[in-house]
């Protein structure tokens, strides 16, 4: 389960990086990148709102998945007990 959550976190981080890199720090955003195509389809203001909402949503997803992943980690005490149990059941090495 932890592998699936880790993959989802990595995918969300890649998409989040794309959203952040596409945004223009001066407020141009998609308007400067795609010209009039974005203003004809979605409108300039709406495209920047979509990018901002997508950024905040992905930040929430990454945070939520990170918190969720902690629940699937094995506790240190349990790991030590299982290691001790394996050592008890292992045959002793022969001395030469």
VMD Tcl script that draws the C-alpha trace (Angstrom):
set ca {
  {0.00 0.00 0.00}
  {2.86 2.36 0.79}
  {4.19 1.88 -2.75}
  {0.89 3.01 -4.28}
  {0.74 6.06 -2.03}
  {4.35 6.93 -2.85}
  {3.65 6.71 -6.59}
  {0.57 8.92 -6.19}
  {2.63 11.48 -4.25}
  {5.29 11.52 -6.96}
  {2.71 11.96 -9.73}
  {1.01 14.79 -7.82}
  {4.40 16.47 -7.33}
  {5.19 16.29 -11.05}
  {1.82 17.82 -11.98}
  {2.24 20.43 -9.23}
  {5.67 21.36 -10.60}
  {4.12 21.77 -14.06}
  {1.38 24.05 -12.68}
  {3.91 26.17 -10.84}
  {6.26 26.48 -13.81}
  {3.45 27.45 -16.21}
  {2.28 30.28 -13.97}
  {3.86 33.67 -14.56}
  {4.93 35.42 -11.34}
  {3.74 38.77 -12.73}
  {0.21 37.49 -13.34}
  {0.43 36.72 -17.07}
  {0.27 32.96 -16.69}
  {-1.31 31.18 -19.63}
  {-2.04 34.43 -21.42}
  {1.64 34.94 -22.21}
  {2.24 31.28 -23.04}
  {-0.63 30.55 -25.40}
  {-1.65 34.01 -26.57}
  {-5.22 34.50 -27.70}
  {-6.09 30.80 -27.77}
  {-6.56 30.65 -23.99}
  {-8.56 33.89 -23.91}
  {-10.89 32.59 -26.63}
  {-11.49 29.23 -24.96}
  {-11.55 29.94 -21.21}
  {-10.82 33.61 -20.78}
  {-7.62 35.00 -19.30}
  {-8.94 35.50 -15.78}
  {-10.52 32.07 -15.64}
  {-7.35 30.31 -16.83}
  {-5.31 31.85 -14.04}
  {-8.02 30.88 -11.53}
  {-7.93 27.29 -12.77}
  {-4.16 27.19 -12.41}
  {-4.31 28.63 -8.90}
  {-7.07 26.25 -7.80}
  {-5.18 23.35 -9.32}
  {-2.03 24.35 -7.47}
  {-3.79 24.56 -4.11}
  {-5.67 21.30 -4.75}
  {-2.46 19.44 -5.57}
  {-0.75 20.88 -2.49}
  {-3.63 19.53 -0.40}
  {-3.42 16.13 -2.11}
  {0.33 15.86 -1.48}
  {-0.11 16.84 2.18}
  {-3.02 14.45 2.65}
  {-1.22 11.53 1.03}
  {1.90 12.25 3.08}
  {-0.10 12.12 6.30}
  {-1.90 8.98 5.09}
  {1.39 7.26 4.28}
  {2.52 7.54 7.90}
  {-0.28 5.19 8.92}
  {1.14 2.39 6.75}
  {4.71 2.48 8.03}
  {5.70 -0.32 10.39}
  {6.37 0.86 13.93}
  {9.98 0.54 15.14}
  {9.03 -1.70 18.10}
  {7.23 -4.12 15.80}
  {10.17 -4.16 13.42}
  {12.59 -4.94 16.24}
  {10.34 -7.72 17.60}
  {10.02 -9.34 14.18}
  {13.80 -9.13 13.70}
  {14.38 -10.69 17.12}
  {11.89 -13.47 16.33}
  {13.71 -14.22 13.08}
  {17.04 -14.39 14.89}
  {15.65 -16.83 17.49}
  {14.34 -19.21 14.87}
  {17.45 -19.11 12.70}
  {19.77 -22.12 13.12}
  {23.04 -21.52 14.89}
  {26.18 -21.30 12.78}
  {28.58 -24.20 13.07}
  {32.00 -23.45 14.56}
  {35.11 -24.74 12.80}
}
mol new
graphics top color blue
foreach p $ca { graphics top sphere $p radius 0.5 }
foreach p [lrange $ca 0 end-1] q [lrange $ca 1 end] { graphics top cylinder $p $q radius 0.2 }
display resetview
